[in-house]
Amino acid sequence: CHAKSGAYDFERRRETIEDENFAWAPTAAIRIGDVSGSVSRMKAGVDLDDEKVQAKLPKVEYDDRRFGIDGTVFFDLVRKPENNSCYQCHSQRTVSDAGIDARWNHDQDVHLRAGMNCVDCHRNGIDHQTVRGFEGEKHPAGVAATTLSCRGCHMGASESTDAHADELDDELSLTQIAFRAGRLGSPFPKHVGLPPVHFEKLSCTACHSGPIPGEEAVGLMTSLAHGLGEKGHRSGMELPSIQGPVFAKADSNGLVTPHRAMWPAYWGELVDGKVTPLPPEEVYTNTRRALRVRKDFIEELSDKGREEFDEKVAAALAAIQKTMEVEQAVYVSTGLVFTRGEEEGSLVEVAVENQEAIEMVRWPMAHNVRPAGWALGATGCLECHSDDGRVFTSTITPKGPAPMTADPINMASIQGLDEATRLEWNQLFGGRKMFKVLTAASLIVLLLAAVGSCLPTIRSRME
């Protein structure tokens, strides 16, 4: 993270870790030597004193050009990690029906465009407890991090609202704690005409962050889930199928917040109506023959048609029940649970009691942050408070390896809103402009009437 941009080879680091040469990864990535051998090719429980085994252990051939005459090597390190180091793990790309959206058509995060660095907000000390920046975050180091969140940085916060207010040292002043708005020169948002109830119901990111919502949630690819920094091109169809934005209430504070979301896919056992996952390593071993497993067997499985999918999965379930001695083997994907049917090579859907084991998994997203002009509601109340307001009507469809899927879900139901009540509320906003016009016209008429009634009195006094 602290190497000067371009000095650390993350690709070599990934390759070394894939070989399970964990202790040798920094040596290879900083390019001071080449690592040969692979721990991953060694069987568990081997005798490390065996000469044949030692010959297979990783070895380093150092690059003499990187070392000085005295045997030392220079590492060009920086105190504040550069953005390119963060991108290796934290990049994301959006995927539409046309494939991965072009990079040249993106404006990046508004903070990056202003010249800021990731670590300006996501700070840490020597303990490396990095500030995440979510509202109400309780930092493990016991320090105040309120004004390193969106709301705290732009609008400030009182001491009483800080999660660590009761733990702070009495000797710390408000200046040291930094509760004032305007950190790093951030502008104070006026939010003209925005009712305060929005700040009680919505997070800042609900309006300002993530992809602009459309009729359906879009696909999202992340560095850690899809290896965006690795060799080769991506089509956008690679698993896991992550989607967003999903407008749901955050678990931490109950505010509606944009999330990334995906549906779990795993092999499990059904006992008394409840499904539990099976150990992936054991499943892998016991389904090799049934699935004809190759390295990319998950992608191959998802490309099959319904008939081939049923046949392959049914054979795998039969192998699991036979070799792992489970009561009833099932496969979970796209919000559905499949088990073997009566006919050979067929699958049937079954219901489970513990729905939380197969439902959507989501986590909050905060980037990319859009400028004020692109925020939801910037064009007026009806952008959200209309019958087709995307914050409530945008849908997300479960996706995964299975070719069949559960029904789409709209954001209003995810937020626990009653659709009839929402539509009634929208009707009030639909006539809001007309109400303002009528109110203004009525006031003008009343003013003219008042002036007209006063004219005779004024004339009599003038005479």
Contacts in CASP RR format, 6 or more apart in sequence:
PFRMAT RR
TARGET T0000
AUTHOR 0000-0000-0000
METHOD contacts of the structure
MODEL  1
CHAKSGAYDFERRRETIEDENFAWAPTAAIRIGDVSGSVSRMKAGVDLDD
EKVQAKLPKVEYDDRRFGIDGTVFFDLVRKPENNSCYQCHSQRTVSDAGI
DARWNHDQDVHLRAGMNCVDCHRNGIDHQTVRGFEGEKHPAGVAATTLSC
RGCHMGASESTDAHADELDDELSLTQIAFRAGRLGSPFPKHVGLPPVHFE
KLSCTACHSGPIPGEEAVGLMTSLAHGLGEKGHRSGMELPSIQGPVFAKA
DSNGLVTPHRAMWPAYWGELVDGKVTPLPPEEVYTNTRRALRVRKDFIEE
LSDKGREEFDEKVAAALAAIQKTMEVEQAVYVSTGLVFTRGEEEGSLVEV
AVENQEAIEMVRWPMAHNVRPAGWALGATGCLECHSDDGRVFTSTITPKG
PAPMTADPINMASIQGLDEATRLEWNQLFGGRKMFKVLTAASLIVLLLAA
VGSCLPTIRSRME
1 81 0 8 1.000
1 85 0 8 1.000
1 86 0 8 1.000
2 77 0 8 1.000
2 78 0 8 1.000
2 79 0 8 1.000
2 81 0 8 1.000
2 85 0 8 1.000
3 30 0 8 1.000
3 75 0 8 1.000
3 76 0 8 1.000
3 77 0 8 1.000
3 78 0 8 1.000
3 85 0 8 1.000
4 76 0 8 1.000
4 77 0 8 1.000
4 78 0 8 1.000
4 82 0 8 1.000
5 82 0 8 1.000
5 84 0 8 1.000
5 85 0 8 1.000
6 84 0 8 1.000
7 30 0 8 1.000
7 31 0 8 1.000
7 75 0 8 1.000
7 76 0 8 1.000
8 29 0 8 1.000
8 30 0 8 1.000
8 85 0 8 1.000
9 28 0 8 1.000
9 29 0 8 1.000
9 30 0 8 1.000
9 31 0 8 1.000
10 29 0 8 1.000
10 88 0 8 1.000
10 229 0 8 1.000
11 229 0 8 1.000
11 230 0 8 1.000
11 231 0 8 1.000
12 28 0 8 1.000
12 29 0 8 1.000
12 31 0 8 1.000
13 25 0 8 1.000
13 26 0 8 1.000
13 28 0 8 1.000
13 29 0 8 1.000
14 230 0 8 1.000
15 28 0 8 1.000
16 22 0 8 1.000
16 24 0 8 1.000
16 25 0 8 1.000
16 28 0 8 1.000
16 29 0 8 1.000
16 35 0 8 1.000
17 25 0 8 1.000
18 40 0 8 1.000
19 35 0 8 1.000
19 37 0 8 1.000
19 38 0 8 1.000
19 39 0 8 1.000
19 40 0 8 1.000
19 41 0 8 1.000
19 58 0 8 1.000
20 38 0 8 1.000
20 39 0 8 1.000
20 40 0 8 1.000
21 28 0 8 1.000
21 35 0 8 1.000
21 37 0 8 1.000
21 38 0 8 1.000
21 39 0 8 1.000
21 58 0 8 1.000
22 39 0 8 1.000
24 35 0 8 1.000
24 58 0 8 1.000
24 60 0 8 1.000
27 33 0 8 1.000
27 35 0 8 1.000
27 60 0 8 1.000
28 34 0 8 1.000
28 35 0 8 1.000
30 75 0 8 1.000
31 63 0 8 1.000
31 66 0 8 1.000
32 62 0 8 1.000
32 63 0 8 1.000
32 66 0 8 1.000
32 67 0 8 1.000
32 73 0 8 1.000
33 60 0 8 1.000
33 61 0 8 1.000
33 62 0 8 1.000
33 63 0 8 1.000
33 66 0 8 1.000
34 60 0 8 1.000
34 61 0 8 1.000
34 63 0 8 1.000
35 58 0 8 1.000
35 59 0 8 1.000
35 60 0 8 1.000
36 58 0 8 1.000
36 59 0 8 1.000
36 61 0 8 1.000
37 56 0 8 1.000
37 57 0 8 1.000
37 58 0 8 1.000
37 59 0 8 1.000
38 56 0 8 1.000
38 58 0 8 1.000
39 57 0 8 1.000
39 58 0 8 1.000
41 56 0 8 1.000
42 53 0 8 1.000
42 56 0 8 1.000
42 57 0 8 1.000
46 53 0 8 1.000
47 53 0 8 1.000
48 54 0 8 1.000
48 57 0 8 1.000
66 73 0 8 1.000
67 73 0 8 1.000
80 117 0 8 1.000
80 119 0 8 1.000
81 118 0 8 1.000
81 119 0 8 1.000
82 117 0 8 1.000
83 112 0 8 1.000
83 117 0 8 1.000
83 118 0 8 1.000
86 118 0 8 1.000
86 119 0 8 1.000
87 223 0 8 1.000
88 223 0 8 1.000
88 229 0 8 1.000
89 223 0 8 1.000
89 224 0 8 1.000
90 118 0 8 1.000
90 222 0 8 1.000
90 223 0 8 1.000
91 222 0 8 1.000
91 223 0 8 1.000
91 228 0 8 1.000
91 229 0 8 1.000
92 220 0 8 1.000
92 221 0 8 1.000
92 222 0 8 1.000
92 223 0 8 1.000
92 228 0 8 1.000
92 367 0 8 1.000
93 100 0 8 1.000
93 101 0 8 1.000
93 103 0 8 1.000
93 220 0 8 1.000
93 221 0 8 1.000
93 228 0 8 1.000
93 234 0 8 1.000
94 100 0 8 1.000
94 101 0 8 1.000
94 211 0 8 1.000
94 218 0 8 1.000
94 219 0 8 1.000
94 220 0 8 1.000
94 221 0 8 1.000
95 101 0 8 1.000
95 218 0 8 1.000
95 219 0 8 1.000
95 220 0 8 1.000
95 221 0 8 1.000
95 236 0 8 1.000
96 218 0 8 1.000
96 219 0 8 1.000
99 235 0 8 1.000
99 236 0 8 1.000
100 221 0 8 1.000
100 234 0 8 1.000
100 235 0 8 1.000
100 236 0 8 1.000
106 368 0 8 1.000
107 113 0 8 1.000
107 368 0 8 1.000
108 368 0 8 1.000
109 367 0 8 1.000
109 368 0 8 1.000
109 369 0 8 1.000
110 368 0 8 1.000
110 369 0 8 1.000
110 370 0 8 1.000
110 371 0 8 1.000
111 120 0 8 1.000
111 121 0 8 1.000
111 369 0 8 1.000
116 184 0 8 1.000
120 184 0 8 1.000
121 131 0 8 1.000
121 133 0 8 1.000
121 148 0 8 1.000
121 153 0 8 1.000
121 184 0 8 1.000
122 130 0 8 1.000
122 131 0 8 1.000
122 132 0 8 1.000
122 133 0 8 1.000
122 148 0 8 1.000
123 130 0 8 1.000
123 131 0 8 1.000
123 148 0 8 1.000
124 130 0 8 1.000
124 131 0 8 1.000
125 141 0 8 1.000
127 140 0 8 1.000
127 141 0 8 1.000
129 139 0 8 1.000
129 140 0 8 1.000
129 141 0 8 1.000
131 137 0 8 1.000
131 139 0 8 1.000
131 145 0 8 1.000
131 148 0 8 1.000
133 145 0 8 1.000
133 148 0 8 1.000
133 149 0 8 1.000
133 150 0 8 1.000
133 366 0 8 1.000
134 149 0 8 1.000
134 250 0 8 1.000
134 252 0 8 1.000
134 364 0 8 1.000
134 366 0 8 1.000
135 149 0 8 1.000
135 150 0 8 1.000
135 151 0 8 1.000
135 203 0 8 1.000
135 204 0 8 1.000
135 252 0 8 1.000
135 253 0 8 1.000
135 255 0 8 1.000
136 146 0 8 1.000
136 149 0 8 1.000
136 163 0 8 1.000
136 252 0 8 1.000
136 253 0 8 1.000
137 145 0 8 1.000
137 149 0 8 1.000
137 163 0 8 1.000
138 163 0 8 1.000
138 164 0 8 1.000
139 145 0 8 1.000
139 163 0 8 1.000
139 164 0 8 1.000
142 164 0 8 1.000
142 167 0 8 1.000
143 164 0 8 1.000
144 162 0 8 1.000
144 164 0 8 1.000
144 168 0 8 1.000
144 177 0 8 1.000
144 178 0 8 1.000
144 179 0 8 1.000
145 163 0 8 1.000
145 164 0 8 1.000
146 152 0 8 1.000
146 156 0 8 1.000
146 157 0 8 1.000
146 161 0 8 1.000
146 162 0 8 1.000
146 163 0 8 1.000
146 179 0 8 1.000
147 153 0 8 1.000
147 156 0 8 1.000
147 157 0 8 1.000
147 178 0 8 1.000
147 179 0 8 1.000
147 180 0 8 1.000
147 181 0 8 1.000
147 183 0 8 1.000
148 183 0 8 1.000
150 203 0 8 1.000
150 204 0 8 1.000
150 205 0 8 1.000
150 208 0 8 1.000
150 366 0 8 1.000
150 369 0 8 1.000
151 157 0 8 1.000
151 199 0 8 1.000
151 204 0 8 1.000
152 181 0 8 1.000
152 183 0 8 1.000
153 181 0 8 1.000
153 182 0 8 1.000
153 183 0 8 1.000
153 184 0 8 1.000
153 186 0 8 1.000
154 181 0 8 1.000
154 182 0 8 1.000
154 186 0 8 1.000
154 187 0 8 1.000
154 188 0 8 1.000
154 189 0 8 1.000
154 204 0 8 1.000
155 181 0 8 1.000
155 188 0 8 1.000
155 189 0 8 1.000
156 179 0 8 1.000
156 180 0 8 1.000
156 181 0 8 1.000
156 182 0 8 1.000
157 179 0 8 1.000
158 179 0 8 1.000
159 165 0 8 1.000
159 168 0 8 1.000
159 174 0 8 1.000
159 177 0 8 1.000
159 179 0 8 1.000
162 168 0 8 1.000
162 177 0 8 1.000
162 179 0 8 1.000
168 177 0 8 1.000
174 180 0 8 1.000
181 188 0 8 1.000
182 188 0 8 1.000
189 372 0 8 1.000
191 198 0 8 1.000
201 255 0 8 1.000
201 256 0 8 1.000
202 255 0 8 1.000
202 256 0 8 1.000
202 257 0 8 1.000
203 250 0 8 1.000
203 253 0 8 1.000
203 255 0 8 1.000
203 256 0 8 1.000
203 257 0 8 1.000
205 257 0 8 1.000
205 258 0 8 1.000
205 364 0 8 1.000
205 365 0 8 1.000
205 366 0 8 1.000
205 369 0 8 1.000
206 247 0 8 1.000
206 255 0 8 1.000
206 256 0 8 1.000
206 257 0 8 1.000
206 258 0 8 1.000
206 376 0 8 1.000
206 391 0 8 1.000
207 375 0 8 1.000
207 376 0 8 1.000
207 377 0 8 1.000
208 369 0 8 1.000
208 370 0 8 1.000
208 372 0 8 1.000
208 375 0 8 1.000
208 376 0 8 1.000
209 258 0 8 1.000
209 365 0 8 1.000
209 366 0 8 1.000
209 367 0 8 1.000
209 368 0 8 1.000
209 369 0 8 1.000
209 370 0 8 1.000
210 245 0 8 1.000
210 258 0 8 1.000
210 365 0 8 1.000
210 366 0 8 1.000
210 367 0 8 1.000
210 368 0 8 1.000
210 369 0 8 1.000
210 370 0 8 1.000
211 218 0 8 1.000
211 220 0 8 1.000
211 244 0 8 1.000
211 245 0 8 1.000
212 370 0 8 1.000
212 374 0 8 1.000
212 376 0 8 1.000
213 245 0 8 1.000
213 247 0 8 1.000
213 376 0 8 1.000
213 390 0 8 1.000
213 391 0 8 1.000
213 394 0 8 1.000
213 411 0 8 1.000
214 390 0 8 1.000
214 394 0 8 1.000
215 390 0 8 1.000
215 393 0 8 1.000
215 394 0 8 1.000
215 395 0 8 1.000
216 394 0 8 1.000
216 395 0 8 1.000
216 396 0 8 1.000
216 397 0 8 1.000
216 408 0 8 1.000
217 243 0 8 1.000
217 244 0 8 1.000
217 245 0 8 1.000
217 246 0 8 1.000
217 261 0 8 1.000
217 394 0 8 1.000
217 395 0 8 1.000
217 396 0 8 1.000
217 397 0 8 1.000
218 243 0 8 1.000
218 244 0 8 1.000
219 236 0 8 1.000
219 241 0 8 1.000
219 242 0 8 1.000
219 243 0 8 1.000
219 244 0 8 1.000
220 242 0 8 1.000
220 243 0 8 1.000
220 244 0 8 1.000
220 260 0 8 1.000
221 228 0 8 1.000
221 234 0 8 1.000
221 236 0 8 1.000
221 238 0 8 1.000
221 242 0 8 1.000
222 228 0 8 1.000
222 242 0 8 1.000
222 260 0 8 1.000
223 229 0 8 1.000
225 240 0 8 1.000
225 242 0 8 1.000
226 234 0 8 1.000
226 236 0 8 1.000
226 238 0 8 1.000
227 234 0 8 1.000
228 234 0 8 1.000
238 299 0 8 1.000
239 265 0 8 1.000
239 298 0 8 1.000
239 299 0 8 1.000
239 302 0 8 1.000
239 400 0 8 1.000
239 401 0 8 1.000
240 262 0 8 1.000
240 265 0 8 1.000
240 400 0 8 1.000
241 262 0 8 1.000
241 263 0 8 1.000
241 399 0 8 1.000
241 400 0 8 1.000
242 260 0 8 1.000
242 261 0 8 1.000
242 262 0 8 1.000
243 260 0 8 1.000
243 261 0 8 1.000
243 262 0 8 1.000
243 396 0 8 1.000
243 399 0 8 1.000
244 258 0 8 1.000
244 259 0 8 1.000
244 260 0 8 1.000
244 261 0 8 1.000
244 365 0 8 1.000
244 396 0 8 1.000
245 258 0 8 1.000
245 259 0 8 1.000
245 260 0 8 1.000
245 365 0 8 1.000
245 394 0 8 1.000
246 258 0 8 1.000
246 259 0 8 1.000
246 260 0 8 1.000
246 261 0 8 1.000
246 360 0 8 1.000
246 362 0 8 1.000
246 396 0 8 1.000
246 411 0 8 1.000
246 414 0 8 1.000
247 256 0 8 1.000
247 257 0 8 1.000
247 258 0 8 1.000
247 259 0 8 1.000
247 391 0 8 1.000
247 392 0 8 1.000
247 394 0 8 1.000
247 411 0 8 1.000
247 414 0 8 1.000
247 415 0 8 1.000
248 256 0 8 1.000
248 257 0 8 1.000
248 259 0 8 1.000
248 362 0 8 1.000
248 411 0 8 1.000
248 414 0 8 1.000
248 415 0 8 1.000
249 255 0 8 1.000
249 256 0 8 1.000
249 257 0 8 1.000
249 415 0 8 1.000
250 256 0 8 1.000
250 257 0 8 1.000
250 259 0 8 1.000
250 364 0 8 1.000
256 391 0 8 1.000
256 415 0 8 1.000
257 364 0 8 1.000
258 364 0 8 1.000
258 365 0 8 1.000
259 362 0 8 1.000
259 363 0 8 1.000
259 364 0 8 1.000
259 365 0 8 1.000
260 362 0 8 1.000
260 363 0 8 1.000
260 364 0 8 1.000
260 365 0 8 1.000
261 360 0 8 1.000
261 361 0 8 1.000
261 362 0 8 1.000
261 363 0 8 1.000
261 396 0 8 1.000
262 360 0 8 1.000
262 361 0 8 1.000
262 362 0 8 1.000
262 399 0 8 1.000
263 333 0 8 1.000
263 334 0 8 1.000
263 335 0 8 1.000
263 358 0 8 1.000
263 359 0 8 1.000
263 360 0 8 1.000
263 361 0 8 1.000
263 398 0 8 1.000
263 399 0 8 1.000
263 400 0 8 1.000
264 332 0 8 1.000
264 333 0 8 1.000
264 357 0 8 1.000
264 358 0 8 1.000
264 361 0 8 1.000
265 332 0 8 1.000
265 333 0 8 1.000
265 334 0 8 1.000
265 400 0 8 1.000
265 401 0 8 1.000
265 402 0 8 1.000
266 277 0 8 1.000
266 278 0 8 1.000
266 280 0 8 1.000
266 331 0 8 1.000
266 332 0 8 1.000
267 277 0 8 1.000
267 278 0 8 1.000
267 280 0 8 1.000
267 283 0 8 1.000
267 287 0 8 1.000
267 316 0 8 1.000
267 317 0 8 1.000
267 320 0 8 1.000
267 329 0 8 1.000
267 330 0 8 1.000
267 331 0 8 1.000
267 332 0 8 1.000
268 275 0 8 1.000
268 276 0 8 1.000
268 277 0 8 1.000
268 278 0 8 1.000
268 326 0 8 1.000
268 329 0 8 1.000
268 330 0 8 1.000
268 331 0 8 1.000
268 332 0 8 1.000
269 275 0 8 1.000
269 276 0 8 1.000
269 278 0 8 1.000
269 326 0 8 1.000
269 327 0 8 1.000
269 328 0 8 1.000
269 329 0 8 1.000
269 330 0 8 1.000
270 327 0 8 1.000
270 328 0 8 1.000
270 329 0 8 1.000
270 330 0 8 1.000
270 337 0 8 1.000
270 339 0 8 1.000
270 350 0 8 1.000
270 352 0 8 1.000
271 327 0 8 1.000
271 328 0 8 1.000
272 353 0 8 1.000
273 351 0 8 1.000
273 352 0 8 1.000
273 353 0 8 1.000
273 354 0 8 1.000
274 352 0 8 1.000
274 353 0 8 1.000
274 354 0 8 1.000
274 357 0 8 1.000
275 330 0 8 1.000
275 332 0 8 1.000
275 337 0 8 1.000
275 352 0 8 1.000
275 354 0 8 1.000
275 357 0 8 1.000
275 358 0 8 1.000
276 357 0 8 1.000
278 320 0 8 1.000
278 324 0 8 1.000
278 326 0 8 1.000
278 329 0 8 1.000
282 324 0 8 1.000
283 320 0 8 1.000
283 324 0 8 1.000
284 293 0 8 1.000
286 319 0 8 1.000
286 320 0 8 1.000
286 323 0 8 1.000
286 324 0 8 1.000
287 293 0 8 1.000
287 316 0 8 1.000
287 319 0 8 1.000
287 320 0 8 1.000
289 319 0 8 1.000
290 312 0 8 1.000
290 315 0 8 1.000
290 316 0 8 1.000
290 318 0 8 1.000
290 319 0 8 1.000
291 297 0 8 1.000
291 301 0 8 1.000
291 312 0 8 1.000
291 315 0 8 1.000
291 316 0 8 1.000
294 300 0 8 1.000
298 401 0 8 1.000
301 309 0 8 1.000
301 312 0 8 1.000
301 313 0 8 1.000
301 401 0 8 1.000
302 400 0 8 1.000
302 401 0 8 1.000
302 402 0 8 1.000
302 403 0 8 1.000
304 312 0 8 1.000
304 403 0 8 1.000
305 403 0 8 1.000
306 403 0 8 1.000
306 404 0 8 1.000
309 347 0 8 1.000
309 402 0 8 1.000
309 403 0 8 1.000
310 345 0 8 1.000
310 346 0 8 1.000
310 347 0 8 1.000
311 345 0 8 1.000
313 331 0 8 1.000
313 338 0 8 1.000
313 347 0 8 1.000
314 340 0 8 1.000
314 341 0 8 1.000
314 344 0 8 1.000
314 345 0 8 1.000
314 346 0 8 1.000
314 347 0 8 1.000
315 345 0 8 1.000
316 331 0 8 1.000
317 329 0 8 1.000
317 330 0 8 1.000
317 331 0 8 1.000
317 338 0 8 1.000
317 339 0 8 1.000
317 340 0 8 1.000
318 329 0 8 1.000
318 340 0 8 1.000
320 326 0 8 1.000
320 329 0 8 1.000
321 328 0 8 1.000
321 329 0 8 1.000
328 339 0 8 1.000
329 339 0 8 1.000
329 340 0 8 1.000
330 337 0 8 1.000
330 338 0 8 1.000
330 339 0 8 1.000
330 350 0 8 1.000
331 337 0 8 1.000
331 338 0 8 1.000
331 339 0 8 1.000
331 347 0 8 1.000
331 402 0 8 1.000
332 338 0 8 1.000
332 357 0 8 1.000
332 358 0 8 1.000
333 400 0 8 1.000
333 401 0 8 1.000
333 402 0 8 1.000
334 398 0 8 1.000
334 399 0 8 1.000
334 400 0 8 1.000
334 402 0 8 1.000
334 404 0 8 1.000
334 405 0 8 1.000
334 406 0 8 1.000
335 358 0 8 1.000
335 359 0 8 1.000
335 360 0 8 1.000
335 398 0 8 1.000
335 405 0 8 1.000
335 406 0 8 1.000
336 349 0 8 1.000
336 358 0 8 1.000
336 398 0 8 1.000
336 402 0 8 1.000
336 404 0 8 1.000
336 405 0 8 1.000
336 406 0 8 1.000
337 349 0 8 1.000
337 350 0 8 1.000
337 351 0 8 1.000
337 352 0 8 1.000
337 358 0 8 1.000
338 347 0 8 1.000
338 348 0 8 1.000
338 349 0 8 1.000
338 350 0 8 1.000
338 402 0 8 1.000
339 347 0 8 1.000
339 348 0 8 1.000
339 350 0 8 1.000
340 346 0 8 1.000
340 347 0 8 1.000
340 348 0 8 1.000
341 347 0 8 1.000
341 348 0 8 1.000
352 358 0 8 1.000
360 396 0 8 1.000
360 398 0 8 1.000
360 409 0 8 1.000
372 378 0 8 1.000
376 383 0 8 1.000
376 384 0 8 1.000
376 390 0 8 1.000
376 391 0 8 1.000
377 383 0 8 1.000
377 384 0 8 1.000
381 429 0 8 1.000
381 432 0 8 1.000
382 429 0 8 1.000
382 430 0 8 1.000
383 389 0 8 1.000
384 390 0 8 1.000
384 391 0 8 1.000
384 392 0 8 1.000
385 425 0 8 1.000
385 426 0 8 1.000
385 429 0 8 1.000
385 430 0 8 1.000
386 426 0 8 1.000
386 429 0 8 1.000
386 430 0 8 1.000
387 393 0 8 1.000
387 423 0 8 1.000
387 426 0 8 1.000
390 411 0 8 1.000
391 411 0 8 1.000
392 410 0 8 1.000
392 411 0 8 1.000
392 412 0 8 1.000
392 415 0 8 1.000
392 417 0 8 1.000
392 422 0 8 1.000
393 410 0 8 1.000
393 411 0 8 1.000
393 412 0 8 1.000
394 410 0 8 1.000
394 411 0 8 1.000
395 408 0 8 1.000
395 409 0 8 1.000
395 410 0 8 1.000
395 411 0 8 1.000
396 408 0 8 1.000
396 409 0 8 1.000
396 411 0 8 1.000
397 405 0 8 1.000
397 406 0 8 1.000
397 407 0 8 1.000
397 408 0 8 1.000
397 409 0 8 1.000
398 405 0 8 1.000
398 406 0 8 1.000
399 405 0 8 1.000
412 419 0 8 1.000
412 422 0 8 1.000
413 419 0 8 1.000
END
